[in-house]
Amino acid sequence: MRALIIINFQLDHKKKLKESSKFRHFTDLYRLIRVETLPEEAVGGFVHIDKMHNADKLYNRGVKFEAVEEEFSVWVKFDVKTGCLKIPCFWADDDMEIELRNIMAFEQSYYPYNAYVCDYVTKIKEDEDMIRASYSESTAWIDSPDFVEMILHDSIFIIELMLRFNLKGPERIGDPLMDEPCLENTIKRDLILLENQLPYFILEKLFDPIIKILDPSMTMRALIIINFQLDHKKKLKESSKFRHFTDLYRLIRVETLPEEAVGGFVHIDKMHNADKLYNRGVKFEAVEEEFSVWVKFDVKTGCLKIPCFWADDDMEIELRNIMAFEQSYYPYNAYVCDYVTFLDYLVDSEKDVDLLVEKGIIKNWLGHHGAVSTMVNKFGLGVMDLGSSYGEIAKNVIEYYDNSYNKSRSILKRVYFSNLWRGTATIAAACILILALIQTVNSIIDIIKK
């Protein structure tokens, strides 16, 4: 079939096309027959042309021109000793115009940085063993060329996507990925799935030099953080390292923890739901700090301060992947798992969700409170209990809950002062009781005197 196509298009009369050369389609074949004329020393070394004169000016300054009568050749040569510029013949006709326009359009889409791609392949091969070792499952069944090509395609897709998102404006450009916000969100959601991860180190090695050419103030790390809209308050340390995008989503949360909140893992033996705690006088306060997972409890005031939880589909996907990653790689530093598990203890039913929504701790974007309760309760399935960084906080909350004074005070408040009208009625009843008591005492005193 290959030979039939080449004969039909009257290509490769001199049999220069290698048998191992592959092409995608006819346009790629027309490109390939030209590229194959290039010797190895002519491939690569791409440099920007900052200045060039027209043929007339060059000729007037002594530059000689010589035609190269080699069919399909695109190899331009210059002899610095003789000043001779050797250029392949160009057939200026309608067929050639159509041919070259289609080849150029194809090249711009699929081979924009051919020299860079060759360099990328070399770099990926250098770190192939390290990349394979980054995956928990064996990749031995994938041949080296296929593995390198897979990593190359995925890497280029990611960088091109991020650069496009970073540079796009408000106008539509005819690219569905750029013009449809729902597709953008879908792709970004797929990029943080644990099974879709590429090691960050290879992305940085491949593209950091390119990004700095495009924007000297930008790095691969900064581009990723901007693309995922993370770290608006610049809390992520420059020294902090992450393995991949899922790890970055974990890191941005763990970095919110102060030193005193890190470590001290204790098993949570007992914990009540939010409604029970509230009825015993425990107060709830929302912490409006983005990505925070730092739960605090004030033993003096009985106030439990909990970071806001955004209950929506995107957050569920994010947290499930972060938790799965933590269970595998950070089982003894699973701070995100600890936060979600602590929330799971507080939420048993819609009643608990109602309370936490009222306090601003849960932001419900799922609609029905029962859906939030189900989602939070499912988070804890399959999570290993190796102790929690909030074990000590849970212990303090239970002690506050079991304190008889706090119990009596909460009952008094709940039964007699649960709202303004009930409180007013209680005070009025107490005043009447006191006045009646005073009147009774006065009556008894008068009787005794008589």
Secondary structure, DSSP 8 states (H G I E B T S, - for coil): -HHHHHHHTT--TT--S-TT---SSHHHHHHHHHHTTS-GGGSS----------HHHHHHTT-EEEEE--TT----EEETTTTEEEEE----SHHHHHHHHHHHHHHHHH-TTHHHHHHHHHHHHHTHHHHHHTSSS--TTS-HHHHHHHHHHHHHHHHHHHHHHHH--SS--S-HHHH-HHHHHHHHHHHT-GGG---HHHHHHHHHHHHHHH-TT--HHHHHHHHTT--TT--S-TT---SSHHHHHHHHHHTTS-GGGS---B-------HHHHHHTT-EEEEE--TT----EEETTTTEEEEE-EEESHHHHHHHHHHHHHHHHH-TTS-HHHHHHHHHHHH-SSHHHHHHHHHTTSEEE-SSSHHHHHHHHHHHTTT---S-BTTHHHHHHHHHHHH-HHHHHHHHHHHHHSSSHHHHHHHHHHHHHHHHHHHHHHHHHHHHHH-
